[in-house]
Amino acid sequence: MATKPQSYKNHIFYYPPHHIFFYGAIIAAFVTCGYGIYKFDEQRVIWIMMTAIVFLIVWLALMLRQHYALGNQNRTVRLEMRLRYFILTGKRFEQVEQQLTFKQIAALRFSSDQELLALTDKALAENLTPDQIKRGITTWLPDGMRV
């Protein structure tokens, strides 16, 4: 499958079944419930309960998504960065890792091997934000396998 080279402008990934269909259905359910609450006075309690159920479904979906997928992905990112840093320097990444936030580490992983060390040093010296790190990348290391 041919893909465009990754860059700052196109690095965000959308998963249509989740971001379009699921969220679209949730928005439609909230709109319908809101309409029912204000249109049908005699059934207002039922519509309020339906709204609460839809809210609980959204909350549960977000919590599970965050907890499982991102927890595993974050662990993988840390391990990947430890390996890349060791390959490039022959030194362990853990001391550097303790001085960076996870978001900074995640931003650094998009940089090519040629840029990683200099950008890591700059992130440490200047306490760059993840967005500043991403903007500083000229050769992106694509990641099409994110959750």
Chimera marker file (.cmm) of the C-alpha trace (Angstrom):
<marker_set name="trace">
<marker id="1" x="0.000" y="0.000" z="0.000" r="1" g="1" b="0" radius="0.5"/>
<marker id="2" x="1.579" y="3.273" z="-1.112" r="1" g="1" b="0" radius="0.5"/>
<marker id="3" x="1.300" y="6.158" z="1.328" r="1" g="1" b="0" radius="0.5"/>
<marker id="4" x="2.339" y="9.779" z="1.304" r="1" g="1" b="0" radius="0.5"/>
<marker id="5" x="5.542" y="10.673" z="3.142" r="1" g="1" b="0" radius="0.5"/>
<marker id="6" x="4.656" y="11.630" z="6.712" r="1" g="1" b="0" radius="0.5"/>
<marker id="7" x="5.012" y="15.234" z="7.816" r="1" g="1" b="0" radius="0.5"/>
<marker id="8" x="3.737" y="17.597" z="10.500" r="1" g="1" b="0" radius="0.5"/>
<marker id="9" x="0.678" y="18.434" z="8.390" r="1" g="1" b="0" radius="0.5"/>
<marker id="10" x="-0.464" y="14.840" z="7.784" r="1" g="1" b="0" radius="0.5"/>
<marker id="11" x="0.752" y="12.897" z="10.841" r="1" g="1" b="0" radius="0.5"/>
<marker id="12" x="-2.620" y="12.812" z="12.641" r="1" g="1" b="0" radius="0.5"/>
<marker id="13" x="-4.471" y="9.553" z="12.012" r="1" g="1" b="0" radius="0.5"/>
<marker id="14" x="-8.267" y="9.207" z="11.821" r="1" g="1" b="0" radius="0.5"/>
<marker id="15" x="-10.002" y="5.830" z="12.020" r="1" g="1" b="0" radius="0.5"/>
<marker id="16" x="-13.335" y="6.328" z="10.172" r="1" g="1" b="0" radius="0.5"/>
<marker id="17" x="-15.380" y="3.625" z="11.966" r="1" g="1" b="0" radius="0.5"/>
<marker id="18" x="-14.533" y="5.287" z="15.270" r="1" g="1" b="0" radius="0.5"/>
<marker id="19" x="-14.068" y="8.972" z="14.488" r="1" g="1" b="0" radius="0.5"/>
<marker id="20" x="-16.856" y="9.336" z="11.923" r="1" g="1" b="0" radius="0.5"/>
<marker id="21" x="-19.444" y="6.593" z="12.406" r="1" g="1" b="0" radius="0.5"/>
<marker id="22" x="-19.302" y="6.021" z="16.187" r="1" g="1" b="0" radius="0.5"/>
<marker id="23" x="-19.012" y="9.705" z="17.063" r="1" g="1" b="0" radius="0.5"/>
<marker id="24" x="-21.584" y="10.562" z="14.395" r="1" g="1" b="0" radius="0.5"/>
<marker id="25" x="-24.050" y="8.103" z="15.930" r="1" g="1" b="0" radius="0.5"/>
<marker id="26" x="-23.350" y="9.499" z="19.401" r="1" g="1" b="0" radius="0.5"/>
<marker id="27" x="-23.956" y="13.078" z="18.236" r="1" g="1" b="0" radius="0.5"/>
<marker id="28" x="-27.181" y="11.982" z="16.533" r="1" g="1" b="0" radius="0.5"/>
<marker id="29" x="-28.285" y="10.221" z="19.737" r="1" g="1" b="0" radius="0.5"/>
<marker id="30" x="-27.591" y="13.342" z="21.828" r="1" g="1" b="0" radius="0.5"/>
<marker id="31" x="-29.475" y="15.549" z="19.354" r="1" g="1" b="0" radius="0.5"/>
<marker id="32" x="-32.414" y="13.129" z="19.324" r="1" g="1" b="0" radius="0.5"/>
<marker id="33" x="-32.473" y="12.949" z="23.125" r="1" g="1" b="0" radius="0.5"/>
<marker id="34" x="-32.276" y="16.741" z="23.394" r="1" g="1" b="0" radius="0.5"/>
<marker id="35" x="-35.163" y="17.061" z="20.955" r="1" g="1" b="0" radius="0.5"/>
<marker id="36" x="-37.165" y="14.484" z="22.925" r="1" g="1" b="0" radius="0.5"/>
<marker id="37" x="-36.544" y="16.266" z="26.237" r="1" g="1" b="0" radius="0.5"/>
<marker id="38" x="-37.892" y="19.569" z="24.938" r="1" g="1" b="0" radius="0.5"/>
<marker id="39" x="-40.587" y="18.284" z="22.564" r="1" g="1" b="0" radius="0.5"/>
<marker id="40" x="-42.297" y="15.567" z="24.632" r="1" g="1" b="0" radius="0.5"/>
<marker id="41" x="-43.137" y="16.896" z="28.081" r="1" g="1" b="0" radius="0.5"/>
<marker id="42" x="-44.984" y="13.764" z="29.200" r="1" g="1" b="0" radius="0.5"/>
<marker id="43" x="-41.936" y="11.567" z="28.380" r="1" g="1" b="0" radius="0.5"/>
<marker id="44" x="-39.226" y="13.954" z="29.564" r="1" g="1" b="0" radius="0.5"/>
<marker id="45" x="-37.939" y="11.601" z="32.284" r="1" g="1" b="0" radius="0.5"/>
<marker id="46" x="-37.497" y="8.791" z="29.751" r="1" g="1" b="0" radius="0.5"/>
<marker id="47" x="-35.586" y="11.101" z="27.394" r="1" g="1" b="0" radius="0.5"/>
<marker id="48" x="-33.372" y="12.309" z="30.244" r="1" g="1" b="0" radius="0.5"/>
<marker id="49" x="-32.611" y="8.696" z="31.164" r="1" g="1" b="0" radius="0.5"/>
<marker id="50" x="-31.807" y="7.926" z="27.506" r="1" g="1" b="0" radius="0.5"/>
<marker id="51" x="-29.422" y="10.913" z="27.478" r="1" g="1" b="0" radius="0.5"/>
<marker id="52" x="-27.733" y="9.590" z="30.612" r="1" g="1" b="0" radius="0.5"/>
<marker id="53" x="-27.357" y="6.151" z="28.996" r="1" g="1" b="0" radius="0.5"/>
<marker id="54" x="-25.825" y="7.680" z="25.853" r="1" g="1" b="0" radius="0.5"/>
<marker id="55" x="-23.460" y="9.710" z="28.042" r="1" g="1" b="0" radius="0.5"/>
<marker id="56" x="-22.410" y="6.566" z="29.930" r="1" g="1" b="0" radius="0.5"/>
<marker id="57" x="-21.770" y="4.738" z="26.646" r="1" g="1" b="0" radius="0.5"/>
<marker id="58" x="-19.542" y="7.599" z="25.451" r="1" g="1" b="0" radius="0.5"/>
<marker id="59" x="-17.699" y="7.739" z="28.772" r="1" g="1" b="0" radius="0.5"/>
<marker id="60" x="-17.134" y="3.980" z="28.811" r="1" g="1" b="0" radius="0.5"/>
<marker id="61" x="-15.944" y="3.935" z="25.187" r="1" g="1" b="0" radius="0.5"/>
<marker id="62" x="-13.456" y="6.740" z="25.845" r="1" g="1" b="0" radius="0.5"/>
<marker id="63" x="-12.145" y="5.212" z="29.052" r="1" g="1" b="0" radius="0.5"/>
<marker id="64" x="-11.639" y="1.765" z="27.522" r="1" g="1" b="0" radius="0.5"/>
<marker id="65" x="-10.025" y="3.207" z="24.421" r="1" g="1" b="0" radius="0.5"/>
<marker id="66" x="-7.633" y="5.265" z="26.465" r="1" g="1" b="0" radius="0.5"/>
<marker id="67" x="-6.849" y="2.599" z="28.994" r="1" g="1" b="0" radius="0.5"/>
<marker id="68" x="-6.096" y="-0.343" z="26.752" r="1" g="1" b="0" radius="0.5"/>
<marker id="69" x="-4.866" y="0.955" z="23.426" r="1" g="1" b="0" radius="0.5"/>
<marker id="70" x="-2.881" y="3.940" z="24.578" r="1" g="1" b="0" radius="0.5"/>
<marker id="71" x="-1.366" y="2.170" z="27.562" r="1" g="1" b="0" radius="0.5"/>
<marker id="72" x="0.061" y="-0.521" z="25.306" r="1" g="1" b="0" radius="0.5"/>
<marker id="73" x="1.100" y="1.959" z="22.652" r="1" g="1" b="0" radius="0.5"/>
<marker id="74" x="2.908" y="4.163" z="25.186" r="1" g="1" b="0" radius="0.5"/>
<marker id="75" x="4.870" y="1.206" z="26.494" r="1" g="1" b="0" radius="0.5"/>
<marker id="76" x="5.832" y="0.238" z="22.946" r="1" g="1" b="0" radius="0.5"/>
<marker id="77" x="6.929" y="3.804" z="22.166" r="1" g="1" b="0" radius="0.5"/>
<marker id="78" x="9.218" y="3.879" z="25.207" r="1" g="1" b="0" radius="0.5"/>
<marker id="79" x="10.756" y="0.535" z="24.270" r="1" g="1" b="0" radius="0.5"/>
<marker id="80" x="11.220" y="1.618" z="20.656" r="1" g="1" b="0" radius="0.5"/>
<marker id="81" x="12.966" y="4.813" z="21.745" r="1" g="1" b="0" radius="0.5"/>
<marker id="82" x="15.215" y="2.908" z="24.141" r="1" g="1" b="0" radius="0.5"/>
<marker id="83" x="16.282" y="0.579" z="21.340" r="1" g="1" b="0" radius="0.5"/>
<marker id="84" x="16.814" y="3.352" z="18.787" r="1" g="1" b="0" radius="0.5"/>
<marker id="85" x="18.831" y="5.448" z="21.241" r="1" g="1" b="0" radius="0.5"/>
<marker id="86" x="20.985" y="2.480" z="22.200" r="1" g="1" b="0" radius="0.5"/>
<marker id="87" x="21.626" y="1.573" z="18.552" r="1" g="1" b="0" radius="0.5"/>
<marker id="88" x="22.639" y="5.164" z="17.752" r="1" g="1" b="0" radius="0.5"/>
<marker id="89" x="24.722" y="5.892" z="20.857" r="1" g="1" b="0" radius="0.5"/>
<marker id="90" x="25.571" y="2.599" z="22.529" r="1" g="1" b="0" radius="0.5"/>
<marker id="91" x="24.133" y="4.148" z="25.706" r="1" g="1" b="0" radius="0.5"/>
<marker id="92" x="20.940" y="3.431" z="27.594" r="1" g="1" b="0" radius="0.5"/>
<marker id="93" x="18.049" y="5.857" z="27.115" r="1" g="1" b="0" radius="0.5"/>
<marker id="94" x="16.651" y="5.613" z="30.650" r="1" g="1" b="0" radius="0.5"/>
<marker id="95" x="18.648" y="8.580" z="32.030" r="1" g="1" b="0" radius="0.5"/>
<marker id="96" x="17.506" y="10.786" z="29.169" r="1" g="1" b="0" radius="0.5"/>
<marker id="97" x="13.987" y="9.392" z="29.405" r="1" g="1" b="0" radius="0.5"/>
<marker id="98" x="13.671" y="10.528" z="33.026" r="1" g="1" b="0" radius="0.5"/>
<marker id="99" x="14.290" y="14.136" z="31.970" r="1" g="1" b="0" radius="0.5"/>
<marker id="100" x="11.580" y="14.147" z="29.294" r="1" g="1" b="0" radius="0.5"/>
<marker id="101" x="7.816" y="13.853" z="29.467" r="1" g="1" b="0" radius="0.5"/>
<marker id="102" x="6.201" y="10.987" z="27.632" r="1" g="1" b="0" radius="0.5"/>
<marker id="103" x="4.707" y="13.433" z="25.117" r="1" g="1" b="0" radius="0.5"/>
<marker id="104" x="8.181" y="14.753" z="24.322" r="1" g="1" b="0" radius="0.5"/>
<marker id="105" x="9.440" y="11.181" z="23.840" r="1" g="1" b="0" radius="0.5"/>
<marker id="106" x="6.479" y="10.393" z="21.596" r="1" g="1" b="0" radius="0.5"/>
<marker id="107" x="7.203" y="13.479" z="19.491" r="1" g="1" b="0" radius="0.5"/>
<marker id="108" x="10.893" y="12.578" z="19.209" r="1" g="1" b="0" radius="0.5"/>
<marker id="109" x="10.080" y="9.158" z="17.794" r="1" g="1" b="0" radius="0.5"/>
<marker id="110" x="8.882" y="10.762" z="14.545" r="1" g="1" b="0" radius="0.5"/>
<marker id="111" x="12.382" y="12.086" z="13.853" r="1" g="1" b="0" radius="0.5"/>
<marker id="112" x="14.765" y="10.220" z="11.589" r="1" g="1" b="0" radius="0.5"/>
<marker id="113" x="17.860" y="8.563" z="13.031" r="1" g="1" b="0" radius="0.5"/>
<marker id="114" x="19.967" y="11.392" z="11.592" r="1" g="1" b="0" radius="0.5"/>
<marker id="115" x="17.984" y="13.997" z="13.581" r="1" g="1" b="0" radius="0.5"/>
<marker id="116" x="17.098" y="12.080" z="16.739" r="1" g="1" b="0" radius="0.5"/>
<marker id="117" x="20.174" y="12.761" z="18.846" r="1" g="1" b="0" radius="0.5"/>
<marker id="118" x="20.448" y="16.473" z="18.043" r="1" g="1" b="0" radius="0.5"/>
<marker id="119" x="16.720" y="16.977" z="18.547" r="1" g="1" b="0" radius="0.5"/>
<marker id="120" x="16.840" y="15.061" z="21.841" r="1" g="1" b="0" radius="0.5"/>
<marker id="121" x="19.683" y="17.272" z="23.061" r="1" g="1" b="0" radius="0.5"/>
<marker id="122" x="17.778" y="20.380" z="21.990" r="1" g="1" b="0" radius="0.5"/>
<marker id="123" x="14.588" y="19.160" z="23.703" r="1" g="1" b="0" radius="0.5"/>
<marker id="124" x="16.558" y="18.627" z="26.911" r="1" g="1" b="0" radius="0.5"/>
<marker id="125" x="18.423" y="21.940" z="26.748" r="1" g="1" b="0" radius="0.5"/>
<marker id="126" x="15.454" y="24.104" z="25.772" r="1" g="1" b="0" radius="0.5"/>
<marker id="127" x="12.614" y="22.051" z="27.311" r="1" g="1" b="0" radius="0.5"/>
<marker id="128" x="10.816" y="21.987" z="23.959" r="1" g="1" b="0" radius="0.5"/>
<marker id="129" x="7.112" y="21.196" z="23.876" r="1" g="1" b="0" radius="0.5"/>
<marker id="130" x="6.003" y="18.150" z="21.867" r="1" g="1" b="0" radius="0.5"/>
<marker id="131" x="4.661" y="20.487" z="19.176" r="1" g="1" b="0" radius="0.5"/>
<marker id="132" x="7.981" y="22.351" z="18.976" r="1" g="1" b="0" radius="0.5"/>
<marker id="133" x="9.786" y="19.016" z="18.651" r="1" g="1" b="0" radius="0.5"/>
<marker id="134" x="7.497" y="17.932" z="15.797" r="1" g="1" b="0" radius="0.5"/>
<marker id="135" x="7.935" y="21.275" z="14.032" r="1" g="1" b="0" radius="0.5"/>
<marker id="136" x="11.706" y="20.816" z="14.270" r="1" g="1" b="0" radius="0.5"/>
<marker id="137" x="11.652" y="17.528" z="12.383" r="1" g="1" b="0" radius="0.5"/>
<marker id="138" x="12.690" y="17.791" z="8.735" r="1" g="1" b="0" radius="0.5"/>
<marker id="139" x="12.806" y="14.084" z="7.855" r="1" g="1" b="0" radius="0.5"/>
<marker id="140" x="9.876" y="12.256" z="9.377" r="1" g="1" b="0" radius="0.5"/>
<marker id="141" x="10.010" y="8.612" z="10.384" r="1" g="1" b="0" radius="0.5"/>
<marker id="142" x="6.470" y="7.542" z="9.429" r="1" g="1" b="0" radius="0.5"/>
<marker id="143" x="4.277" y="5.580" z="11.794" r="1" g="1" b="0" radius="0.5"/>
<marker id="144" x="1.262" y="4.093" z="10.063" r="1" g="1" b="0" radius="0.5"/>
<marker id="145" x="0.633" y="1.523" z="12.777" r="1" g="1" b="0" radius="0.5"/>
<marker id="146" x="-0.573" y="3.776" z="15.608" r="1" g="1" b="0" radius="0.5"/>
<marker id="147" x="-3.788" y="3.034" z="17.425" r="1" g="1" b="0" radius="0.5"/>
<link id1="1" id2="2" r="1" g="1" b="0" radius="0.2"/>
<link id1="2" id2="3" r="1" g="1" b="0" radius="0.2"/>
<link id1="3" id2="4" r="1" g="1" b="0" radius="0.2"/>
<link id1="4" id2="5" r="1" g="1" b="0" radius="0.2"/>
<link id1="5" id2="6" r="1" g="1" b="0" radius="0.2"/>
<link id1="6" id2="7" r="1" g="1" b="0" radius="0.2"/>
<link id1="7" id2="8" r="1" g="1" b="0" radius="0.2"/>
<link id1="8" id2="9" r="1" g="1" b="0" radius="0.2"/>
<link id1="9" id2="10" r="1" g="1" b="0" radius="0.2"/>
<link id1="10" id2="11" r="1" g="1" b="0" radius="0.2"/>
<link id1="11" id2="12" r="1" g="1" b="0" radius="0.2"/>
<link id1="12" id2="13" r="1" g="1" b="0" radius="0.2"/>
<link id1="13" id2="14" r="1" g="1" b="0" radius="0.2"/>
<link id1="14" id2="15" r="1" g="1" b="0" radius="0.2"/>
<link id1="15" id2="16" r="1" g="1" b="0" radius="0.2"/>
<link id1="16" id2="17" r="1" g="1" b="0" radius="0.2"/>
<link id1="17" id2="18" r="1" g="1" b="0" radius="0.2"/>
<link id1="18" id2="19" r="1" g="1" b="0" radius="0.2"/>
<link id1="19" id2="20" r="1" g="1" b="0" radius="0.2"/>
<link id1="20" id2="21" r="1" g="1" b="0" radius="0.2"/>
<link id1="21" id2="22" r="1" g="1" b="0" radius="0.2"/>
<link id1="22" id2="23" r="1" g="1" b="0" radius="0.2"/>
<link id1="23" id2="24" r="1" g="1" b="0" radius="0.2"/>
<link id1="24" id2="25" r="1" g="1" b="0" radius="0.2"/>
<link id1="25" id2="26" r="1" g="1" b="0" radius="0.2"/>
<link id1="26" id2="27" r="1" g="1" b="0" radius="0.2"/>
<link id1="27" id2="28" r="1" g="1" b="0" radius="0.2"/>
<link id1="28" id2="29" r="1" g="1" b="0" radius="0.2"/>
<link id1="29" id2="30" r="1" g="1" b="0" radius="0.2"/>
<link id1="30" id2="31" r="1" g="1" b="0" radius="0.2"/>
<link id1="31" id2="32" r="1" g="1" b="0" radius="0.2"/>
<link id1="32" id2="33" r="1" g="1" b="0" radius="0.2"/>
<link id1="33" id2="34" r="1" g="1" b="0" radius="0.2"/>
<link id1="34" id2="35" r="1" g="1" b="0" radius="0.2"/>
<link id1="35" id2="36" r="1" g="1" b="0" radius="0.2"/>
<link id1="36" id2="37" r="1" g="1" b="0" radius="0.2"/>
<link id1="37" id2="38" r="1" g="1" b="0" radius="0.2"/>
<link id1="38" id2="39" r="1" g="1" b="0" radius="0.2"/>
<link id1="39" id2="40" r="1" g="1" b="0" radius="0.2"/>
<link id1="40" id2="41" r="1" g="1" b="0" radius="0.2"/>
<link id1="41" id2="42" r="1" g="1" b="0" radius="0.2"/>
<link id1="42" id2="43" r="1" g="1" b="0" radius="0.2"/>
<link id1="43" id2="44" r="1" g="1" b="0" radius="0.2"/>
<link id1="44" id2="45" r="1" g="1" b="0" radius="0.2"/>
<link id1="45" id2="46" r="1" g="1" b="0" radius="0.2"/>
<link id1="46" id2="47" r="1" g="1" b="0" radius="0.2"/>
<link id1="47" id2="48" r="1" g="1" b="0" radius="0.2"/>
<link id1="48" id2="49" r="1" g="1" b="0" radius="0.2"/>
<link id1="49" id2="50" r="1" g="1" b="0" radius="0.2"/>
<link id1="50" id2="51" r="1" g="1" b="0" radius="0.2"/>
<link id1="51" id2="52" r="1" g="1" b="0" radius="0.2"/>
<link id1="52" id2="53" r="1" g="1" b="0" radius="0.2"/>
<link id1="53" id2="54" r="1" g="1" b="0" radius="0.2"/>
<link id1="54" id2="55" r="1" g="1" b="0" radius="0.2"/>
<link id1="55" id2="56" r="1" g="1" b="0" radius="0.2"/>
<link id1="56" id2="57" r="1" g="1" b="0" radius="0.2"/>
<link id1="57" id2="58" r="1" g="1" b="0" radius="0.2"/>
<link id1="58" id2="59" r="1" g="1" b="0" radius="0.2"/>
<link id1="59" id2="60" r="1" g="1" b="0" radius="0.2"/>
<link id1="60" id2="61" r="1" g="1" b="0" radius="0.2"/>
<link id1="61" id2="62" r="1" g="1" b="0" radius="0.2"/>
<link id1="62" id2="63" r="1" g="1" b="0" radius="0.2"/>
<link id1="63" id2="64" r="1" g="1" b="0" radius="0.2"/>
<link id1="64" id2="65" r="1" g="1" b="0" radius="0.2"/>
<link id1="65" id2="66" r="1" g="1" b="0" radius="0.2"/>
<link id1="66" id2="67" r="1" g="1" b="0" radius="0.2"/>
<link id1="67" id2="68" r="1" g="1" b="0" radius="0.2"/>
<link id1="68" id2="69" r="1" g="1" b="0" radius="0.2"/>
<link id1="69" id2="70" r="1" g="1" b="0" radius="0.2"/>
<link id1="70" id2="71" r="1" g="1" b="0" radius="0.2"/>
<link id1="71" id2="72" r="1" g="1" b="0" radius="0.2"/>
<link id1="72" id2="73" r="1" g="1" b="0" radius="0.2"/>
<link id1="73" id2="74" r="1" g="1" b="0" radius="0.2"/>
<link id1="74" id2="75" r="1" g="1" b="0" radius="0.2"/>
<link id1="75" id2="76" r="1" g="1" b="0" radius="0.2"/>
<link id1="76" id2="77" r="1" g="1" b="0" radius="0.2"/>
<link id1="77" id2="78" r="1" g="1" b="0" radius="0.2"/>
<link id1="78" id2="79" r="1" g="1" b="0" radius="0.2"/>
<link id1="79" id2="80" r="1" g="1" b="0" radius="0.2"/>
<link id1="80" id2="81" r="1" g="1" b="0" radius="0.2"/>
<link id1="81" id2="82" r="1" g="1" b="0" radius="0.2"/>
<link id1="82" id2="83" r="1" g="1" b="0" radius="0.2"/>
<link id1="83" id2="84" r="1" g="1" b="0" radius="0.2"/>
<link id1="84" id2="85" r="1" g="1" b="0" radius="0.2"/>
<link id1="85" id2="86" r="1" g="1" b="0" radius="0.2"/>
<link id1="86" id2="87" r="1" g="1" b="0" radius="0.2"/>
<link id1="87" id2="88" r="1" g="1" b="0" radius="0.2"/>
<link id1="88" id2="89" r="1" g="1" b="0" radius="0.2"/>
<link id1="89" id2="90" r="1" g="1" b="0" radius="0.2"/>
<link id1="90" id2="91" r="1" g="1" b="0" radius="0.2"/>
<link id1="91" id2="92" r="1" g="1" b="0" radius="0.2"/>
<link id1="92" id2="93" r="1" g="1" b="0" radius="0.2"/>
<link id1="93" id2="94" r="1" g="1" b="0" radius="0.2"/>
<link id1="94" id2="95" r="1" g="1" b="0" radius="0.2"/>
<link id1="95" id2="96" r="1" g="1" b="0" radius="0.2"/>
<link id1="96" id2="97" r="1" g="1" b="0" radius="0.2"/>
<link id1="97" id2="98" r="1" g="1" b="0" radius="0.2"/>
<link id1="98" id2="99" r="1" g="1" b="0" radius="0.2"/>
<link id1="99" id2="100" r="1" g="1" b="0" radius="0.2"/>
<link id1="100" id2="101" r="1" g="1" b="0" radius="0.2"/>
<link id1="101" id2="102" r="1" g="1" b="0" radius="0.2"/>
<link id1="102" id2="103" r="1" g="1" b="0" radius="0.2"/>
<link id1="103" id2="104" r="1" g="1" b="0" radius="0.2"/>
<link id1="104" id2="105" r="1" g="1" b="0" radius="0.2"/>
<link id1="105" id2="106" r="1" g="1" b="0" radius="0.2"/>
<link id1="106" id2="107" r="1" g="1" b="0" radius="0.2"/>
<link id1="107" id2="108" r="1" g="1" b="0" radius="0.2"/>
<link id1="108" id2="109" r="1" g="1" b="0" radius="0.2"/>
<link id1="109" id2="110" r="1" g="1" b="0" radius="0.2"/>
<link id1="110" id2="111" r="1" g="1" b="0" radius="0.2"/>
<link id1="111" id2="112" r="1" g="1" b="0" radius="0.2"/>
<link id1="112" id2="113" r="1" g="1" b="0" radius="0.2"/>
<link id1="113" id2="114" r="1" g="1" b="0" radius="0.2"/>
<link id1="114" id2="115" r="1" g="1" b="0" radius="0.2"/>
<link id1="115" id2="116" r="1" g="1" b="0" radius="0.2"/>
<link id1="116" id2="117" r="1" g="1" b="0" radius="0.2"/>
<link id1="117" id2="118" r="1" g="1" b="0" radius="0.2"/>
<link id1="118" id2="119" r="1" g="1" b="0" radius="0.2"/>
<link id1="119" id2="120" r="1" g="1" b="0" radius="0.2"/>
<link id1="120" id2="121" r="1" g="1" b="0" radius="0.2"/>
<link id1="121" id2="122" r="1" g="1" b="0" radius="0.2"/>
<link id1="122" id2="123" r="1" g="1" b="0" radius="0.2"/>
<link id1="123" id2="124" r="1" g="1" b="0" radius="0.2"/>
<link id1="124" id2="125" r="1" g="1" b="0" radius="0.2"/>
<link id1="125" id2="126" r="1" g="1" b="0" radius="0.2"/>
<link id1="126" id2="127" r="1" g="1" b="0" radius="0.2"/>
<link id1="127" id2="128" r="1" g="1" b="0" radius="0.2"/>
<link id1="128" id2="129" r="1" g="1" b="0" radius="0.2"/>
<link id1="129" id2="130" r="1" g="1" b="0" radius="0.2"/>
<link id1="130" id2="131" r="1" g="1" b="0" radius="0.2"/>
<link id1="131" id2="132" r="1" g="1" b="0" radius="0.2"/>
<link id1="132" id2="133" r="1" g="1" b="0" radius="0.2"/>
<link id1="133" id2="134" r="1" g="1" b="0" radius="0.2"/>
<link id1="134" id2="135" r="1" g="1" b="0" radius="0.2"/>
<link id1="135" id2="136" r="1" g="1" b="0" radius="0.2"/>
<link id1="136" id2="137" r="1" g="1" b="0" radius="0.2"/>
<link id1="137" id2="138" r="1" g="1" b="0" radius="0.2"/>
<link id1="138" id2="139" r="1" g="1" b="0" radius="0.2"/>
<link id1="139" id2="140" r="1" g="1" b="0" radius="0.2"/>
<link id1="140" id2="141" r="1" g="1" b="0" radius="0.2"/>
<link id1="141" id2="142" r="1" g="1" b="0" radius="0.2"/>
<link id1="142" id2="143" r="1" g="1" b="0" radius="0.2"/>
<link id1="143" id2="144" r="1" g="1" b="0" radius="0.2"/>
<link id1="144" id2="145" r="1" g="1" b="0" radius="0.2"/>
<link id1="145" id2="146" r="1" g="1" b="0" radius="0.2"/>
<link id1="146" id2="147" r="1" g="1" b="0" radius="0.2"/>
</marker_set>
